[in-house]
């Protein structure tokens, strides 16, 4: 792998955590993602199924994990199936895991080729009562393409109709929401690479530069530091484009006097950073830009102070909304009449701050994890307030990635410049 892999002890620990949540006499099945087509004979770059990766560290297509913690034969309680390689595959596609390499990556001792899967599955099903199958149950998921997991659900239920079937996704959401130290270390690397990209931009940006040239500078820095590239489609939005929340065309020219909003993050080892910075194209904030910028920064810091163990995310968002309301009053974007007449379901501040403040971060950029239960130590959240003034063509968003600790927080982006003075100083060196 291009990235430095995490120790197999992490994946052994992760499997044990899942096994403890399964019912007696259970079997859990996880499939890798497909390699998806583009056109003609083209394919997209492979991206591993995050649940399979979380449990094994295996980053290869056509892989399957079976977990059967109560099976009488201890050797059959964890089985990893891999695509068998050949000289032909090695020439055309490159190296695939050997059995020894797969053990070193995952800590699973029973590793077999996928050709053996059906026979082994039949053996395990004979002594299992409960079957846990995997689906994509992310709150924002709009699944239109059938996955390997989905195809297997159909064939498994047809072949074994009398077993009791269960969803494993809720269990995986609970586990993945709370990160182990090794995962936080990997997230830190992704954030550090993102920092390098941002600092590169501070010395590159000037009037006349295009949004796509900035995108190119980021990707250059990311890839040269062992990242596959962007964790998500980058938003490089100058001027009024910053008021389009998911602007990804990145085609305009940066003009003197405008701000540029950059929502980018590097991927590293399948873990993702998620950063937003808004900076002046000419290296100096105008008076109005600075007031809006400082207001957003105060909201971000107020939000971070609220994020603590035991806090409910829904209550957190309401409190952040009140902080934002106060700042918008100070900017004279709202007045007391607006607040008095507001719809409680869509408060007045939503005119200028219409998205949420935080989401889970990890193997997915919008990582799995409940948004309706109290925050726990080890969770990682973005904190990303913004103010978008359509009539002024002015948008400011600031975003850092925060680890929740027992008595506070740890900012994974603490070294990425965010104070207006520091940004101006760096841009004008």
C-alpha positions in Angstrom: 0.0 0.0 0.0 1.1 3.6 -0.6 0.0 4.5 2.9 1.5 3.1 6.1 -0.8 0.5 7.4 -2.1 0.2 11.0 -1.1 -2.8 13.2 -3.2 -6.0 13.0 -3.8 -5.6 16.8 -6.3 -2.9 16.0 -8.4 -5.1 13.7 -8.2 -8.0 16.2 -9.6 -5.6 18.8 -12.3 -4.4 16.5 -13.5 -7.9 15.7 -13.6 -8.7 19.4 -15.8 -5.7 20.0 -18.2 -6.7 17.4 -18.3 -10.4 18.6 -19.3 -9.2 22.0 -22.4 -7.5 20.5 -23.6 -10.5 18.5 -26.3 -12.9 19.8 -25.4 -16.5 20.7 -24.9 -18.8 17.8 -24.5 -15.9 15.3 -22.7 -15.6 12.0 -21.8 -12.2 10.5 -20.9 -11.7 6.9 -19.0 -8.7 5.3 -18.2 -8.3 1.6 -15.8 -5.9 -0.1 -17.1 -3.2 -2.5 -17.3 -3.8 -6.2 -15.0 -2.3 -8.7 -17.5 0.0 -10.5 -17.6 0.6 -14.3 -17.3 4.0 -16.0 -17.7 3.5 -19.8 -16.5 0.9 -22.3 -13.9 -1.1 -20.5 -13.1 1.6 -17.9 -13.4 1.3 -14.2 -13.4 3.6 -11.2 -10.6 3.3 -8.6 -11.4 0.7 -6.0 -12.5 1.9 -2.6 -12.8 -0.8 0.1 -16.1 -1.3 2.1 -15.4 0.6 5.3 -16.9 -2.0 7.6 -14.8 -4.8 6.1 -11.7 -2.5 6.3 -12.5 -1.6 9.9 -12.6 -5.3 10.9 -9.7 -6.6 8.8 -7.4 -3.9 7.4 -7.7 -5.6 4.1 -7.7 -3.2 1.2 -8.5 -5.4 -1.8 -11.5 -6.3 -4.0 -13.4 -9.6 -3.9 -12.7 -10.1 -0.2 -15.2 -11.6 2.3 -15.1 -11.9 6.1 -17.0 -14.5 8.1 -17.3 -14.1 11.9 -18.9 -17.0 13.8 -17.7 -16.5 17.5 -19.5 -19.5 19.0 -18.5 -22.1 16.4 -17.1 -25.3 18.2 -13.9 -25.3 16.2 -11.9 -22.2 17.2 -10.2 -22.2 13.8 -13.6 -21.6 12.1 -14.6 -18.5 14.2 -12.8 -16.0 11.9 -12.3 -16.7 8.2 -11.1 -14.3 5.6 -11.6 -15.1 1.9 -9.4 -13.5 -0.8 -9.1 -13.5 -4.5 -6.5 -16.1 -5.5 -3.8 -14.5 -7.6 -2.0 -15.9 -10.7 0.8 -15.0 -13.0 -1.7 -13.5 -15.4 -3.3 -11.3 -12.7 0.2 -10.3 -11.4 1.1 -9.1 -14.9 -2.1 -7.2 -15.7 -3.2 -5.9 -12.3 -0.2 -6.2 -10.0 0.4 -7.8 -6.7 -2.4 -9.2 -4.6 -2.3 -10.4 -0.9 -0.6 -13.6 -0.2 -1.9 -15.6 2.8 1.0 -14.5 4.9 0.5 -10.9 4.0 -3.2 -11.0 4.8 -2.5 -12.5 8.2 0.0 -9.8 8.9 -2.5 -7.2 7.9 -5.6 -8.6 9.7 -4.5 -11.0 12.4 -6.9 -13.6 10.9 -5.3 -17.1 10.9 -7.8 -18.9 8.7 -7.4 -17.4 5.3 -8.8 -19.1 2.2 -9.5 -18.3 -1.5 -13.0 -17.1 -2.4 -13.6 -20.4 -4.3 -14.1 -22.1 -1.0 -16.6 -19.6 0.3 -19.9 -21.4 -0.4 -18.7 -24.7 1.2 -17.5 -23.0 4.3 -20.6 -20.9 4.6 -22.7 -24.0 4.4 -20.7 -25.5 7.3 -21.1 -22.4 9.5 -24.8 -21.9 8.7 -25.6 -25.5 9.9 -24.6 -24.5 13.5 -25.8 -20.9 13.5 -29.2 -19.6 14.4 -28.7 -15.9 13.7 -27.2 -14.3 10.6 -26.1 -10.7 10.7 -25.9 -9.1 7.2 -24.5 -5.8 6.2 -26.3 -2.9 4.4 -25.6 0.8 3.9 -27.8 2.5 6.4 -26.2 5.9 6.5 -28.9 8.6 7.1 -27.9 10.4 3.9 -27.4 7.4 1.7 -29.3 7.2 -1.6 -28.3 3.7 -2.7 -29.2 3.2 -6.4 -26.5 0.7 -7.4 -26.8 -2.9 -6.1 -23.8 -3.8 -3.9 -22.1 -7.2 -3.3 -23.7 -7.1 0.2 -27.1 -6.6 -1.3 -26.7 -9.4 -3.9 -25.5 -11.7 -1.1 -28.6 -10.9 1.1 -30.8 -12.2 -1.7 -28.9 -15.4 -2.4 -28.4 -16.2 1.3 -32.0 -15.8 2.2 -33.1 -17.9 -0.8 -30.6 -20.6 0.2 -31.2 -20.5 3.9 -34.8 -19.2 4.4 -35.3 -20.5 8.0 -32.5 -18.7 9.8 -33.1 -15.5 11.8 -31.7 -12.5 9.9 -30.5 -9.3 11.5 -29.0 -5.9 10.6 -25.3 -5.6 11.5 -25.2 -1.9 10.5 -26.5 -0.5 13.8 -23.8 -2.4 15.6 -21.1 -1.1 13.2 -22.3 2.4 13.6 -21.9 2.2 17.4 -18.4 0.7 17.1 -17.1 3.0 14.4 -18.4 6.2 16.0 -15.8 5.8 18.9 -12.3 5.8 17.5 -9.3 3.8 18.8 -6.0 5.7 19.3 -4.6 4.1 16.1 -7.5 5.5 14.1 -7.0 9.0 15.6 -3.3 8.8 14.7 -4.3 8.0 11.1 -6.8 10.9 11.1 -4.0 13.2 12.3 -1.8 12.2 9.4 -4.7 13.1 7.0 -5.1 16.4 8.8 -1.3 17.1 8.6 -1.3 16.5 4.9 -4.2 18.8 4.5 -2.2 21.5 6.5 0.6 21.1 4.0 -1.8 21.7 1.1 -3.3 24.8 2.8 0.1 26.3 3.5 1.1 25.8 -0.1 -2.0 27.7 -1.2 -1.2 30.7 1.2 1.9 31.3 -0.8 0.3 30.6 -4.2 -2.9 32.5 -4.1 -3.2 35.9 -5.8 -5.7 37.8 -8.1 -5.9 36.1 -11.5 -5.3 32.5 -10.2 -8.2 30.1 -11.1 -10.1 27.9 -8.7 -8.9 24.8 -10.7 -5.3 25.9 -10.3 -5.8 26.0 -6.6 -7.3 22.5 -6.8 -4.2 21.3 -8.7 -1.9 22.7 -6.0 -3.8 20.8 -3.3 -3.8 17.5 -5.1 -0.1 17.8 -5.9 0.7 18.3 -2.2 -1.7 15.5 -1.1 -0.4 12.8 -3.5 3.2 13.6 -2.8 2.5 12.8 0.9 1.1 9.3 0.3 -2.5 10.3 0.0 -4.8 8.9 -2.7 -6.0 12.4 -3.1 -9.1 14.3 -2.0 -11.3 12.8 0.7 -14.2 14.2 -1.2 -14.9 16.5 -4.2 -13.1 19.7 -3.3 -15.0 23.0 -3.0 -12.8 25.9 -4.2 -15.3 28.8 -4.3 -14.3 32.4 -4.9 -16.6 35.4 -4.4 -20.3 34.6 -4.7 -19.5 30.9 -5.4 -18.9 30.6 -1.7 -22.7 31.0 -1.1 -23.3 27.7 -3.0 -22.8 25.1 -0.3 -21.8 22.3 -2.6 -20.1 24.2 -5.3 -17.6 21.8 -7.1 -17.2 23.3 -10.6 -14.0 25.1 -9.5 -13.8 27.0 -12.8 -13.8 30.7 -12.0 -10.9 33.2 -11.7 -10.1 34.7 -8.3 -10.6 38.5 -8.3 -8.9 41.2 -6.3 -11.0 42.0 -3.2 -12.9 38.7 -3.1 -12.7 36.0 -0.5 -12.1 32.3 -1.5 -13.7 29.5 0.5 -11.9 26.2 0.3 -13.5 23.1 1.7 -11.0 20.3 1.1 -9.4 17.4 2.9 -6.8 14.7 2.3 -7.5 11.0 2.5 -4.9 8.8 4.2 -5.1 5.1 4.7 -8.9 5.3 4.0 -9.3 7.9 6.8 -10.4 11.4 6.0 -9.7 15.0 6.9 -12.3 17.7 6.4 -11.1 21.3 6.5 -12.6 24.6 5.5 -10.7 27.9 5.4 -11.8 31.2 3.9 -9.0 33.6 2.9 -8.7 36.9 1.0 -7.5 36.6 -2.6 -5.3 39.7 -2.3 -3.9 38.8 1.1 -5.9 41.4 3.1 -9.4 41.2 4.5 -11.6 44.2 4.0 -13.3 45.7 7.1 -16.6 44.0 6.3 -15.0 40.7 5.4 -13.0 40.7 8.7 -16.2 41.4 10.8 -18.0 38.4 9.2 -14.9 36.2 9.4 -14.3 37.0 13.1 -18.0 36.3 13.8 -17.8 32.8 12.2 -14.6 32.1 14.2 -16.3 33.1 17.4 -19.2 30.8 16.6 -16.8 27.9 15.9 -14.9 28.4 19.2 -18.2 28.6 21.1 -19.4 25.4 19.4 -16.1 23.6 20.2 -16.5 24.6 23.9 -20.0 23.0 24.0 -18.8 19.6 22.5 -18.3 17.5 25.6 -19.1 13.9 26.7 -22.8 13.5 27.6 -24.0 16.4 25.3 -26.8 15.5 23.0 -26.1 16.5 19.4 -29.5 17.9 18.7 -29.3 20.1 21.8 -25.8 21.1 20.7 -27.0 22.3 17.3 -29.7 24.4 19.0 -27.1 26.1 21.3 -24.8 26.8 18.4 -27.8 28.4 16.6 -28.3 30.8 19.5 -24.6 31.8 19.3 -25.0 32.3 15.6 -28.1 34.4 16.1 -26.2 36.7 18.5 -23.4 37.2 15.9 -25.9 37.9 13.1 -27.6 40.5 15.3 -24.1 42.1 15.8 -23.6 42.1 12.0 -27.0 43.7 11.5 -28.1 40.9 9.3 -30.9 40.2 11.7 -32.9 42.4 14.1 -35.2 41.6 17.0 -38.3 41.7 14.7 -36.8 38.9 12.6 -36.4 36.8 15.8 -39.8 37.7 17.2 -41.5 36.6 13.9 -39.4 33.6 13.2 -40.7 30.1 12.5 -39.4 27.9 15.4 -38.9 25.0 12.9 -36.7 27.3 10.7 -35.2 30.0 12.9 -34.2 33.4 11.5 -30.5 32.6 11.6 -31.0 29.9 9.0 -31.2 32.5 6.3 -27.5 33.0 6.7 -26.4 29.7 8.3 -28.6 26.9 6.7 -26.5 23.8 7.4 -25.5 21.8 10.4 -22.5 22.6 12.5 -21.0 19.1 13.0 -20.9 15.6 11.7 -19.0 12.4 12.6 -15.6 12.0 10.8 -13.6 8.8 10.1 -13.5 6.2 7.4 -16.4 8.1 5.9 -16.2 11.9 5.6 -19.8 11.9 6.9 -19.0 9.0 9.1 -21.5 6.6 10.6 -22.6 7.1 14.2 -25.9 8.2 15.8 -26.8 11.8 16.0 -29.5 11.2 18.7 -27.5 9.8 21.6 -25.0 11.5 23.9 -21.5 12.3 22.7 -18.8 9.9 24.0 -15.0 10.2 24.4 -13.2 9.0 21.3 -15.8 10.4 18.8 -14.5 12.7 16.1 -16.5 15.6 14.8 -16.2 18.4 12.4 -17.1 21.9 13.6 -18.0 24.0 10.6 -20.2 27.1 11.1 -20.6 29.5 8.2 -22.3 32.8 7.2 -23.5 33.2 3.7 -24.7 36.6 2.6 -26.2 36.2 -0.9 -26.9 39.8 -1.4 -23.2 40.7 -0.8 -21.7 37.7 -2.7 -19.9 36.9 0.6 -19.5 33.5 2.2 -17.3 32.5 5.1 -17.0 29.0 6.6 -14.4 27.7 9.0 -14.0 24.0 9.8 -11.7 22.0 12.1 -11.8 18.3 13.1 -12.2 17.7 16.9 -11.6 14.6 19.0 -13.8 14.4 22.1 -11.9 13.6 25.2 -12.9 12.8 28.8 -12.4 16.3 30.0 -12.3 18.4 26.8 -11.3 18.1 23.2 -8.2 17.7 21.0 -8.1 19.7 17.8 -6.6 17.6 15.0 -6.2 20.9 13.0 -4.7 23.0 15.7 -1.6 23.7 13.6 -3.6 24.9 10.5 -3.7 28.7 10.5 -7.1 30.2 11.2 -6.6 33.6 12.9 -7.1 36.4 10.4 -3.8 38.1 11.3 -1.7 34.9 10.9 -3.3 34.2 7.5 -2.6 37.8 6.3 1.0 37.6 7.6 1.6 34.3 5.8 0.1 35.5 2.6 2.2 38.7 2.6 5.6 37.3 3.5 
